[in-house]
Amino acid sequence: TYYYSFIAPKKIDNSIKQFVATYIPDATNLARHTVTNYTFQRGHLQFELCYSLIPHVSVKGDVKKKVAYFLICLYYEPQPNTEEVLSDDNGYLTDEGIEAINDYIQTKDTYNQLTLTDDDLFAIFPKEGDKDAGEVTKTLDELAYLLTRFCMLPKE
């Protein structure tokens, strides 16, 4: 955090802006909240974009190196009166809900980029390396589709 905030904030800031300009051309309302965290709008949904170093760990548990990634998160809250009930009374996904979504995700081309936790969906992209220009937007479309497919938002 010290490095990001005081040593290289412009470098991180430029990396995030370049990523959005290159891979998410339809993003609107790009807003910086911290050096590493932004939000943007895409259609009627708001996404959070984070720049982070993720450690790659050896089999022995030693950190081999840290690799820069862009993480795009879509938060959700299950809506009342939806057709399927995949969440509990507190709004968290049930085990059946998580299993259903993970089963669906594994059938998609975007499988390697998508990750699910109890209350958010992530798309993860390495900073370095080749990315298809449509790969990021396709993955974001998949995240948005998951919200309606599994009734986390009312169907339009």
Salt bridges, closest charged atoms under 4 A:
ASP13 OD2 - LYS17 NZ 3.37
ASP26 OD1 - ARG42 NE 3.00
GLU83 OE1 - LYS155 NZ 3.58
ASP109 OD2 - LYS138 NZ 2.96
GLU128 OE2 - LYS127 NZ 3.59
ASP141 OD1 - ARG42 NH1 2.81
GLU156 OE2 - HIS44 NE2 3.25
